[in-house]
Amino acid sequence: MSLRVFIVDDEAPARSRLRVLLTDIQPEFPNQVVGEAANGVEALDLLAQAAADVVLADIRMPRMDGIELARHLGKLAPAPAVIFTTAYDQYAVQAFELNALDYLVKPVRAQRLVAALQKAQKAGPPAQAALQQAGSEARRHFSVNERGRILLVPVADVLYLRAELKYVTARTAEREFVLDESLTHLESEFARQFVRVHRSCLIARNAIAGAERNHDDNAETQWSVILHGLAERLPVSRRQWSGVKAALLEKGGSLP
C-alpha cells in the first residue's frame, strides 16, 4: 500500500520541494501526499479530516513548532510517525540523535528521505518522553480528545489546573477541559506560568487578581485566591501560601 504523507512547513518552497522529492521516489517507495499545512495548529485541524501514516514536520514554525505538534499527534488513534526537517546546526542535530528522533537536514536529499520513511514506517510515532526532552520550550497548547478529534486549548487561556481522580481539569473563563496528564508533570513543565496553591491545584500566575482571608482560623487553609474572570475562589494551603504570596506581590498586588 502507498504510504500517506502529510507535510508541515511554514515556507511554501520547502513544502513544494518535499512534494517533488516524494513524487521522484514513488517508483522506489510508493507514497501519496494527503495534505500540507504552514504550522502545527493548521496541521492538527487538517489531519482530523485527512489521516496520514507519516508527518514531515519542520521544527521551527510560528504558532506551534514541530516538537509540540508531534506531542499532540501522539494522542491521535492511530498516531502517525513523525520525521522532522531542520536547518539546525550540528549541536541541535546531536540532541535529536540522543533522543532517537528521526530528522532530515535541509536541503533534503531523495535517498535520505527514502531511508527516513522506511525507518518511520517500522518505528511508528516517537515516544512522548523523547519529545519532551527534545523540546526547548513549554507547549503553547494543551490537547484534549473530544469526539474523535484533537482540540487545542491555549495555555495562556487556562486559569487553573486541578487534579481530579486520574485526570486533570483545565479551567478557562468559558469552560472546563479534561487533560489526560498528571498535575506533577504539568507543574514541572509550566513552572513559569503556574504556581501551586494546594496539593491538587495549580493556578496561572497571570490570572491572580488578589487574595482574601478565610474567617475560620481552624481551617487548613487561611487564604483563598481571587482570579480574573472567575467568581470561584480557590483555597490555598498553609504549605503553599508563601509561594502564592510571592506570585501576588510580583504582580504588584497587595494583601488585605
C-alpha positions, -999 to 999 in steps of 0.1 A, spaced: 0 0 0 11 36 -7 23 55 24 2 85 32 24 116 39 14 150 53 38 179 50 41 207 76 64 237 69 59 274 72 78 280 40 59 272 7 91 265 -13 102 239 13 68 222 11 70 223 -27 104 207 -27 92 178 -4 63 172 -28 87 170 -57 110 146 -38 81 124 -28 70 122 -64 105 113 -75 109 84 -51 75 69 -58 89 41 -80 112 31 -52 89 39 -23 52 43 -31 36 73 -14 9 99 -17 7 134 -2 -26 137 16 -22 173 26 0 201 38 0 229 64 20 260 73 21 254 111 12 229 137 -22 243 146 -33 242 110 -19 207 106 -39 193 136 -71 207 122 -65 192 87 -53 159 100 -86 153 117 -100 150 82 -71 135 62 -54 106 81 -17 102 75 9 75 82 38 98 83 41 136 90 71 155 77 73 185 101 96 215 102 109 222 137 108 260 138 74 273 128 51 301 141 21 294 164 33 258 170 66 242 163 73 207 151 81 193 185 49 204 201 29 192 170 44 158 174 34 157 211 -2 164 202 -2 140 173 7 113 197 -28 114 211 -44 105 178 -55 69 172 -37 57 154 -9 82 158 13 89 127 50 86 126 69 119 126 100 129 107 115 163 115 130 186 89 156 211 102 182 236 93 196 233 128 233 234 135 253 203 144 247 207 182 209 206 177 212 176 154 232 158 182 203 165 206 179 148 182 202 118 178 204 113 216 166 113 217 163 88 188 142 112 168 145 109 131 152 141 112 162 154 77 186 183 74 176 208 47 181 207 18 166 172 19 181 146 -4 160 119 -21 178 89 -7 179 102 28 141 108 25 136 72 15 157 59 44 138 81 69 104 70 55 114 33 58 126 39 93 94 58 103 72 31 88 87 5 111 93 26 142 59 44 144 54 76 164 82 90 186 79 85 224 65 113 244 94 113 268 119 118 239 98 147 225 96 163 259 134 162 262 140 175 227 117 205 231 134 236 243 102 254 253 70 246 271 40 239 250 17 267 239 -13 245 239 -29 217 258 -45 190 237 -79 174 245 -95 144 229 -131 154 222 -154 134 199 -126 117 180 -105 148 173 -78 168 190 -90 201 205 -63 227 213 -66 248 244 -41 277 246 -21 276 278 -25 313 281 -63 309 284 -62 285 313 -69 300 348 -62 269 368 -54 232 367 -70 209 392 -63 171 397 -95 150 399 -90 112 402 -70 101 372 -74 133 352 -67 170 354 -93 197 348 -81 228 329 -104 257 336 -107 287 313 -131 316 316 -156 298 294 -155 261 303 -136 231 317 -114 207 297 -102 172 308 -65 165 303 -50 131 304 -19 142 322 -6 143 358 -5 175 378 30 168 389 42 167 353 23 198 344 38 217 373 73 208 362 67 218 326 49 250 333 67 262 364 70 297 350 33 300 341 16 283 371 20 282 409 8 255 432 -19 266 457 -29 232 470 -18 196 466 -44 192 439 -44 226 422 -21 250 402 -32 285 392 -20 307 364 2 335 377 -12 359 352 -48 351 364 -42 361 401 -63 391 409 -58 390 447 -63 370 479 -88 371 507 -85 357 542 -109 329 554 -129 335 586 -123 301 601 -88 302 616 -90 265 624 -94 255 587 -65 240 569 -64 270 545 -63 306 558 -64 323 524 -82 320 491 -71 332 457 -92 356 436 -89 350 399 -96 374 370 -128 365 351 -139 338 376 -162 341 406 -149 309 421 -124 312 450 -96 287 453 -83 277 487 -46 280 495 -30 255 518 -7 267 546 22 250 530 18 268 496 8 302 509 44 316 507 46 308 470 12 323 462 20 354 483 52 359 463 34 355 430 8 380 440 35 406 451 54 400 419 23 412 400 22 444 421 -7 432 442 -14 437 478 -29 417 507 -60 427 526 
